[in-house]
Amino acid sequence: MAVSRALLLLGECSHRVITEMALLTMDPPWSVIFQGESVTLRCHGPRVHGQQPTAWYHNNKLLEHTETNTYRIQNARYKENGRYECQSSGSTSSNSITLSVSYDLLILQVPSHAVFEGELLQMRCRGWKAGSLAAVRYYRDGTDITKLYNSAEQLSIPQAKTHHSGRYHCSADMHSFLSLKKRESQGLYVSVKELFTSPVLSVASSTEPLEGSPLNLSCITQLSPYRPHTVLWYLFYGNSTVLRGPTTSSEYQVPTVGLMDTGFYSCEVRTESSSVQKWSPQVPITIKRVPISGVSLDVWPQEGQVMEGQRLVLHCSVAVGTGSISFSWHREGSAEVLGRGRSYEIPSTQQSDNGQYYCMASNGDSTAQSLLVKVTVVGVSSLFCSRVRALLLPAALGTLLLGVVVVHVLIASSRAKRNEAPNASAPASVVLQERMFEAVPARAPRK
């Protein structure tokens, strides 16, 4: 079990190491040399103890293995022209370097390694067997750039930019027997690589967040895998004012935004020395008010029934919504705005004030309406009659109910007495009638 775990850990370790990329450099660092000159290739990368030595490749073919991380090319000839790569025992294949062996009298030597933004870009004009040169000139895409960099035998651009990429060559006067002869080198393309991509400002949720909500910003860029140890610094701007930075964090958060946070946002990415600085495009962010909802209307007197000439007050309120809220008052069926403000009052109501009323609330971004409230204006006589009816109707109903109860009680009492002593208590005429009815024989049914 322990052995299996050890092998597993070793496999994981080897997997992590093998993902690293080797770096190939050359000394002297020039991609063009004269025939007969020598250079040394060096492979930089992790070396795991006990594994195979460094492998060297020329034009995609295995050249040889070495126990060290260096490979020496001596007395270079045309056959050494081409692309070189290496791979150490604990890395993936390296970047490639192209070597050109020249037989010309004048050459332009440019870096064999990749040059990135912000780095020093150097090149030099050389004559065969270190012959003396006069009137050296440097050109980029056919334009003389010598005076731009005060160049002599060597051209130096301290902090290269991508626009410095182009096709370079040089010219110089060289001694030819007893005279000077102007010569030009072969043209070489030099590419200044992008150290990191132009940043883009990303908004986590929406570019129109609601007032009171958080705002999360990210400054997104991609660093070149060939410069993985470069430290980048980030700055965040709002309306051209620095909000945060420089910082190594690519994130910025505003916990709670307000209307004043509306504006144009951007970010900047730079190196520690500020040799490379890049800005993102501006992103417009508009803070929106919380939409209005829950508009309610209260009326006094309650239920909206008011006597003619009496005062009527309507009041509008909002449950949800931010910002400065304005109110307007309306009556259904009319386009006229009755009034503005949280309350609406009619000091002395008239019959013409009857109708359905509602209020509208707005904060500039959203508008909401209350439910309709019915207002009924009642005249004095009508109101008096309705109130009299309201008072008399219960009394009349009560009296009628009482009469029914009394009659029912009297009838029940009469029947009870009749059952107890009909002959003693009944009058003589009543007894006589009862006896007469008893004496009459029953009529036989008709056949």
C-alpha positions in Angstrom: 0.0 0.0 0.0 2.8 2.4 0.9 4.7 1.5 -2.2 1.6 2.2 -4.4 1.0 5.5 -2.7 4.7 6.5 -3.2 4.5 5.6 -6.9 1.2 7.6 -7.2 2.8 10.7 -5.7 5.9 10.3 -7.9 3.6 10.1 -10.9 1.8 13.2 -9.9 5.1 15.0 -9.2 6.4 14.0 -12.6 3.2 15.1 -14.3 3.5 18.6 -12.7 7.2 18.9 -13.7 6.7 17.7 -17.3 4.2 20.5 -17.9 6.9 23.2 -17.6 8.4 24.5 -20.8 12.1 24.6 -21.4 13.7 27.9 -22.5 16.4 27.9 -25.2 18.9 30.8 -25.4 22.0 31.4 -27.5 25.3 33.1 -26.6 26.2 35.5 -28.4 22.4 36.3 -28.7 22.4 37.0 -32.4 20.4 35.0 -35.0 23.0 35.8 -37.8 26.7 35.0 -37.6 29.5 34.8 -40.1 30.8 31.5 -41.3 33.5 30.1 -39.0 32.1 31.8 -35.9 30.9 29.8 -32.8 27.9 29.9 -30.6 26.6 28.1 -27.5 23.1 27.0 -27.0 21.7 26.7 -23.5 18.6 24.8 -22.4 17.0 26.2 -19.2 14.5 24.0 -17.5 13.9 21.6 -14.6 16.1 18.6 -14.4 14.7 15.6 -12.5 17.5 13.4 -10.9 17.9 10.0 -12.5 16.1 10.8 -15.8 17.5 11.2 -19.3 19.9 14.1 -20.2 19.1 17.0 -22.4 17.9 16.3 -26.0 18.8 18.7 -28.9 16.9 19.0 -32.1 17.9 20.6 -35.5 15.1 21.2 -38.0 12.8 18.8 -36.1 15.4 16.0 -36.1 17.2 14.7 -33.0 20.7 16.0 -33.0 22.1 14.4 -29.9 21.8 14.1 -26.1 24.2 15.8 -23.7 24.7 15.3 -20.0 24.8 19.1 -19.5 22.3 21.8 -20.6 24.7 23.3 -23.2 25.4 22.6 -26.9 28.3 24.1 -28.7 28.4 25.0 -32.4 32.0 25.6 -33.5 33.3 26.9 -36.8 29.8 27.3 -38.1 29.0 26.4 -41.7 26.0 26.5 -44.0 24.8 23.1 -42.8 24.2 24.6 -39.3 21.5 26.9 -40.7 18.1 26.2 -39.4 15.8 25.9 -36.3 17.0 24.6 -33.0 15.0 23.3 -30.0 15.8 21.4 -26.8 14.1 19.4 -24.1 15.4 18.8 -20.6 14.5 15.7 -18.7 11.8 17.4 -16.7 10.2 19.7 -19.3 8.3 19.9 -22.5 10.0 21.0 -25.8 11.5 24.5 -25.7 10.9 27.5 -27.9 12.8 27.5 -31.2 15.8 29.6 -32.2 16.7 30.1 -35.8 20.4 30.4 -36.7 21.6 31.8 -40.0 25.2 31.4 -41.1 26.1 34.2 -43.6 28.8 34.4 -46.2 28.1 38.1 -46.9 30.5 41.0 -46.2 28.0 43.0 -44.2 25.4 41.5 -41.9 22.7 42.9 -39.5 22.7 40.9 -36.2 19.3 40.8 -34.5 18.3 39.0 -31.3 17.8 35.2 -31.6 15.3 35.2 -28.7 11.9 36.7 -28.7 11.7 40.3 -27.7 8.6 41.4 -25.7 7.1 44.8 -25.1 9.1 46.9 -22.6 12.3 45.0 -23.1 15.5 46.2 -24.7 15.8 45.7 -28.4 19.3 45.7 -29.7 20.8 45.0 -33.2 24.2 45.8 -34.7 25.8 46.1 -38.1 29.0 44.0 -38.6 31.5 43.7 -41.4 33.4 40.5 -42.4 36.4 39.8 -40.1 35.5 42.8 -37.9 36.4 45.2 -40.7 36.0 48.8 -39.9 32.8 50.5 -40.9 31.9 54.1 -41.7 28.6 56.0 -42.1 26.5 53.2 -40.6 22.8 53.6 -41.1 19.8 51.6 -39.9 16.5 51.2 -41.6 13.0 49.9 -40.7 10.7 49.1 -43.5 12.9 51.2 -45.8 12.9 54.3 -43.5 16.2 55.6 -42.1 15.8 55.5 -38.3 19.4 56.2 -37.3 18.9 59.6 -35.9 15.9 58.5 -33.9 18.1 56.4 -31.6 21.5 58.1 -32.0 22.8 54.9 -33.4 26.4 54.1 -34.4 27.5 50.5 -34.8 24.7 49.3 -32.5 21.0 50.2 -32.5 19.3 50.2 -29.1 15.6 50.7 -28.4 15.3 50.8 -24.6 11.6 49.9 -24.2 10.4 48.2 -27.3 6.8 48.4 -28.4 4.8 46.3 -30.9 4.9 49.0 -33.5 8.7 48.6 -33.5 8.2 45.4 -35.4 9.2 45.5 -39.0 11.9 44.6 -41.6 15.3 45.9 -40.6 18.6 46.3 -42.5 21.7 48.4 -42.3 24.2 50.1 -44.7 27.8 51.1 -44.2 30.9 52.2 -46.0 33.5 49.5 -46.1 37.1 49.5 -47.2 37.6 47.8 -50.5 41.2 47.7 -51.5 42.2 51.4 -51.4 38.6 52.9 -51.5 35.4 52.9 -49.5 32.4 51.2 -50.9 28.9 51.4 -49.6 27.3 48.1 -48.8 23.9 46.9 -47.5 23.0 44.0 -45.4 20.2 41.5 -46.0 16.8 42.5 -44.5 15.6 40.7 -41.4 12.1 40.8 -39.9 12.0 41.6 -36.2 8.9 41.0 -34.2 8.2 42.6 -30.8 5.9 40.3 -29.0 2.9 41.3 -26.9 3.7 40.9 -23.2 0.1 40.8 -22.3 -3.1 41.4 -24.2 -5.0 44.7 -24.0 -7.3 44.5 -21.0 -11.0 44.3 -21.1 -13.2 45.6 -18.2 -15.8 43.0 -17.3 -19.0 43.8 -15.3 -20.2 40.8 -13.3 -23.9 41.3 -13.4 -25.3 44.2 -15.4 -24.1 47.6 -16.7 -27.4 49.0 -15.2 -27.3 47.8 -11.6 -30.0 48.9 -9.2 -29.3 51.6 -6.6 -28.1 49.9 -3.4 -26.8 46.8 -5.1 -23.1 45.8 -5.4 -20.9 46.4 -8.4 -18.2 43.9 -9.3 -15.6 44.7 -11.9 -12.8 42.5 -13.3 -9.9 43.6 -15.4 -9.1 40.7 -17.8 -5.8 40.3 -19.6 -3.7 37.4 -20.7 0.0 37.2 -19.9 2.4 35.6 -22.4 3.3 32.0 -21.3 6.9 32.9 -22.2 7.0 35.5 -19.4 5.1 33.7 -16.7 6.9 35.4 -13.8 6.1 38.9 -14.9 4.2 40.8 -12.1 1.2 42.9 -13.4 -0.4 45.8 -11.6 -4.0 46.9 -12.0 -5.7 50.2 -11.7 -9.5 50.9 -11.9 -10.9 54.2 -13.0 -14.3 55.9 -12.8 -14.9 59.0 -14.9 -11.1 59.2 -15.3 -10.5 59.2 -11.5 -8.5 56.4 -9.9 -10.8 54.3 -7.8 -8.3 51.7 -6.8 -4.7 50.8 -7.5 -2.0 50.1 -8.3 -2.8 46.6 -7.0 -1.9 43.1 -8.0 -5.6 42.1 -7.7 -7.6 42.2 -11.0 -10.9 42.5 -9.1 -12.7 45.6 -7.8 -16.0 45.8 -5.9 -18.3 48.6 -4.9 -20.4 47.2 -2.0 -23.3 49.5 -2.5 -23.8 51.8 -5.5 -25.7 55.1 -5.6 -26.8 57.3 -8.4 -23.6 59.3 -8.1 -21.7 56.2 -9.2 -23.1 56.5 -12.8 -20.3 57.1 -15.3 -17.6 55.6 -17.5 -15.4 52.9 -16.0 -12.1 51.5 -17.3 -9.0 49.7 -16.1 -5.2 49.9 -16.7 -2.7 47.1 -16.6 1.0 47.9 -16.2 4.4 46.3 -15.4 6.2 47.1 -12.2 8.5 49.5 -14.0 5.6 50.9 -16.0 7.5 50.1 -19.2 4.3 48.6 -20.6 1.0 50.2 -19.9 -2.4 49.3 -21.5 -5.9 50.7 -20.9 -9.2 49.0 -21.5 -12.0 50.7 -23.5 -14.4 52.6 -21.3 -17.6 50.9 -20.2 -20.7 53.1 -19.5 -22.4 52.1 -16.2 -25.8 53.6 -15.3 -27.2 53.2 -11.8 -30.9 52.7 -11.9 -33.4 53.5 -9.2 -35.3 50.6 -7.6 -38.6 50.4 -9.5 -41.7 51.7 -7.8 -44.3 49.1 -6.6 -46.9 48.8 -4.0 -48.7 52.1 -4.6 -51.7 52.5 -2.3 -54.3 55.2 -1.8 -56.0 56.1 1.4 -59.2 58.2 1.6 -60.8 60.3 4.4 -63.7 60.0 5.3 -63.3 56.2 5.1 -65.0 54.3 2.2 -65.0 57.5 0.2 -68.6 58.6 1.1 -68.7 62.3 2.0 -71.6 64.7 2.6 -71.8 67.6 0.1 -69.8 70.5 1.3 -67.6 68.3 3.5 -63.8 68.1 3.2 -62.3 65.1 1.3 -58.6 64.1 1.6 -56.8 61.5 -0.5 -53.2 60.3 0.4 -50.8 58.3 -1.8 -48.0 56.1 -0.5 -45.3 53.8 -2.0 -44.1 50.5 -0.5 -40.9 50.0 -2.7 -38.9 52.4 -4.7 -35.8 54.7 -4.4 -34.9 58.2 -5.5 -37.0 61.3 -5.5 -40.6 60.2 -6.0 -43.2 62.5 -7.5 -47.0 62.0 -7.3 -49.9 63.0 -9.5 -53.6 62.7 -9.1 -56.2 61.7 -11.7 -59.8 60.8 -12.1 -60.9 58.0 -14.4 -62.2 59.1 -17.7 -60.4 62.4 -17.6 -56.9 63.3 -19.0 -56.6 66.3 -16.7 -54.0 66.1 -13.9 -55.9 67.1 -10.8 -52.9 67.9 -8.7 -49.4 66.9 -7.6 -48.0 65.9 -4.3 -48.4 63.1 -1.9 -51.9 64.3 -0.8 -54.9 65.7 -2.7 -57.6 67.6 -0.9 -61.1 68.9 -1.9 -62.0 71.4 0.8 -65.7 71.5 -0.1 -67.1 68.6 -2.1 -69.8 68.9 -4.7 -71.9 66.5 -6.6 -69.6 67.0 -9.6 -66.7 65.4 -7.5 -68.3 62.0 -7.8 -66.0 59.5 -9.5 -63.1 57.0 -9.4 -59.8 58.5 -8.2 -56.2 57.1 -8.4 -52.7 58.4 -8.0 -49.5 57.9 -10.1 -46.0 57.6 -8.5 -42.8 58.0 -10.5 -39.0 58.2 -9.7 -37.9 59.0 -13.2 -37.0 55.4 -14.1 -40.3 53.7 -13.4 -44.0 54.6 -12.9 -46.8 52.8 -11.0 -50.5 53.4 -10.4 -52.7 52.8 -7.4 -56.0 51.0 -7.4 -59.1 53.0 -8.1 -61.0 54.5 -5.1 -64.7 55.4 -5.5 -65.7 58.8 -4.1 -69.5 59.4 -3.5 -70.8 62.9 -2.7 -74.2 62.7 -1.0 -76.6 65.7 -0.8 -78.0 66.8 2.6 -81.6 65.6 2.1 -80.6 62.4 0.6 -78.1 61.8 3.4 -80.8 62.7 6.0 -83.3 60.3 4.5 -80.8 57.5 4.2 -79.8 57.9 7.8 -83.4 58.0 9.0 -84.1 54.9 7.0 -81.0 53.4 8.5 -82.3 54.2 12.0 -86.0 53.3 11.5 -85.6 50.0 9.7 -84.0 48.2 12.6 -86.7 49.6 14.9 -89.5 48.5 12.6 -88.1 45.1 12.2 -87.7 44.7 16.0 -91.3 45.8 16.6 -92.6 43.3 14.0 -90.6 40.5 15.5 -91.9 41.3 18.9 -95.5 41.3 17.7 -95.0 37.9 16.1 -93.6 36.5 19.4 -96.5 37.9 21.4 -99.1 36.4 19.1 -97.4 33.1 19.2 -97.3 33.2 23.0 -101.1 34.0 23.3 -102.0 31.2 20.9 -99.9 28.7 22.8 -101.4 29.8 26.1 -105.0 29.5 24.8 -104.5 26.0 23.6 -102.9 24.9 26.9 -106.0 26.2 28.9 -108.4 24.5 26.6 -106.7 21.2 27.0 -106.7 21.4 30.8 -110.5 22.3 31.6 -112.6 22.8 28.6 -116.0 22.5 30.3 -115.3 24.4 33.4 -113.7 27.3 31.9 -115.4 27.6 28.5 -118.5 29.9 28.2 -122.0 28.3 28.1 -122.5 29.1 24.4 -119.2 27.4 23.5 -120.1 24.3 25.5 -123.5 24.2 23.9 -122.0 24.4 20.4 -119.6 21.5 21.2 -122.5 19.3 22.5 -124.5 20.0 19.4 -121.6 19.0 17.1 -121.2 15.8 19.1 -125.0 14.9 18.8 -125.0 15.1 15.0 -124.4 11.6 13.6 -121.8 11.1 11.0 -123.1 11.1 7.4 -123.0 7.7 5.8 -121.0 7.6 2.6 -123.0 7.9 -0.6 -123.4 4.7 -2.6 
